[in-house]
Amino acid sequence: MIIQSATVEDSAAIFELQRLAYQTEAELYDDCTIPPLVETLDELRGQFSVQQFFKAVDDGQIVGSVRAVQKEMTCHIGRLIVLPDCRRRGIGTALMGYVEMAFPGAARFELFTGHRSENNIRLYERLGYRTFRREPLNERLTMVFLEKRVTQPEK
């Protein structure tokens, strides 16, 4: 497996992967209108101009992706996705590690997930992320915000 930067040419494959990956989230929350499932291909393509995308490629197929952007000293991570048939193989962990290395100037990494997404929360906690805020969106969904603070090297 290779982890590398993705380009807008990868957007159609990432779009399809995103739709597959978020089906399980839609089932957890009984909501097929979650943002990753209603985002259009053109909207996803537009995100390439404001965020960095990374992809995990195995045998020529994109099997995972994540996007991130740094604002001030915080790197905001979004939409970590792994092909459902390839989960539990370390792809998500590898993508997260890659993001953290790709933003060496960040003092903090932040992301969010839904409160019922226990596998996601477990993964993030195993990687050193800690919950710092919970924000109820409606009666079915509370967003869990997690962060990881890193020590900057001495100059």
C-alpha positions in Angstrom: 0.0 0.0 0.0 1.2 3.5 -0.9 0.0 6.7 0.9 0.5 9.9 -1.1 -1.1 13.2 -2.0 -4.2 13.0 -4.1 -5.0 15.3 -7.0 -8.2 16.6 -8.5 -7.8 13.8 -11.1 -8.5 11.4 -8.2 -11.7 13.1 -7.3 -14.2 10.7 -9.0 -12.6 7.7 -7.3 -12.5 9.4 -3.9 -16.2 10.5 -4.5 -17.2 6.9 -5.1 -15.2 5.7 -2.1 -16.8 8.3 0.1 -20.3 7.2 -0.9 -19.4 3.6 0.0 -17.6 4.4 3.2 -20.3 6.6 4.6 -23.1 4.0 4.1 -22.3 2.5 7.5 -22.4 5.9 9.1 -25.8 6.6 7.5 -27.1 3.3 8.9 -25.7 4.1 12.4 -27.7 7.4 12.5 -30.6 6.3 10.3 -29.9 9.3 8.1 -29.0 9.1 4.4 -28.7 12.9 4.2 -25.4 13.2 6.1 -23.1 15.7 4.4 -20.6 13.2 2.9 -23.5 11.4 1.1 -25.1 14.6 -0.3 -21.9 16.3 -1.4 -21.7 16.4 -5.2 -18.7 15.5 -7.2 -18.3 19.1 -8.2 -18.4 20.2 -4.5 -15.7 17.6 -3.7 -13.6 18.8 -6.6 -13.9 22.3 -5.3 -12.4 21.2 -2.0 -9.1 20.4 -3.7 -8.5 24.2 -3.8 -8.9 24.7 -0.1 -7.7 21.4 1.5 -5.0 18.8 0.9 -6.2 15.4 0.0 -4.3 12.2 0.6 -5.0 8.7 -0.7 -4.1 5.1 0.1 -3.5 3.0 -3.0 -3.4 -0.7 -3.0 -2.9 -2.7 -6.3 -3.7 0.5 -8.3 -7.0 1.1 -6.4 -7.7 4.0 -4.0 -8.8 2.2 -0.8 -8.7 5.1 1.6 -8.5 8.9 1.7 -8.4 11.8 4.1 -8.4 15.6 3.7 -6.8 18.3 5.9 -6.1 22.0 6.1 -4.0 24.0 8.5 -5.3 27.2 9.9 -2.9 29.0 12.2 -1.4 26.3 14.4 -4.3 23.8 14.0 -4.6 21.2 11.3 -8.2 20.3 10.7 -8.7 16.7 9.5 -11.8 15.6 7.7 -13.5 12.7 6.1 -11.1 9.8 6.9 -12.6 7.0 4.7 -11.6 3.4 4.0 -13.2 1.0 1.5 -15.5 -1.1 3.7 -13.9 -4.4 2.5 -10.4 -3.1 3.5 -11.2 -1.9 7.0 -9.2 -3.1 10.0 -6.0 -3.4 8.0 -4.3 -0.3 9.3 -5.2 2.0 6.4 -6.9 4.6 8.5 -4.0 4.6 10.9 -1.5 5.0 8.1 -3.5 7.9 6.6 -3.7 9.7 9.9 0.1 9.2 10.4 0.7 10.6 7.0 -1.5 13.7 7.7 0.4 14.4 10.9 3.8 14.2 9.0 2.5 16.4 6.2 1.7 19.3 8.6 4.9 19.6 10.6 4.1 23.2 11.6 0.9 22.2 13.3 0.9 22.3 17.1 -2.6 20.7 17.3 -4.7 18.4 15.1 -8.5 18.5 15.3 -11.3 16.3 13.9 -14.8 15.3 14.7 -17.1 12.3 14.3 -20.6 11.3 15.5 -21.1 10.0 19.0 -22.3 6.6 17.7 -19.2 6.1 15.6 -17.5 4.1 18.3 -14.9 2.4 16.0 -13.8 5.9 14.8 -13.6 7.2 18.3 -11.6 4.2 19.4 -9.2 4.6 16.5 -8.6 8.3 17.2 -8.1 7.7 20.9 -5.6 4.9 20.1 -3.7 7.5 18.0 -3.5 9.9 20.9 -6.6 12.1 20.3 -8.8 13.2 23.2 -12.3 14.5 23.3 -12.5 18.2 24.1 -16.0 19.1 23.1 -19.4 17.4 22.4 -22.0 19.4 20.4 -25.5 18.1 20.0 -26.9 18.8 16.5 -30.3 17.1 16.9 -32.0 14.4 18.9 -30.1 11.7 16.9 -26.7 13.2 16.6 -24.0 14.6 18.9 -20.7 15.6 17.3 -17.6 14.6 19.2 -14.6 16.8 18.7 -11.2 15.3 19.3 -7.8 16.9 19.4 -4.1 15.9 19.6 -1.6 18.4 20.7 2.0 18.0 19.6 5.2 19.4 20.9 7.1 21.6 18.5 10.8 20.9 18.1 13.2 23.5 19.6 14.6 25.9 17.1 
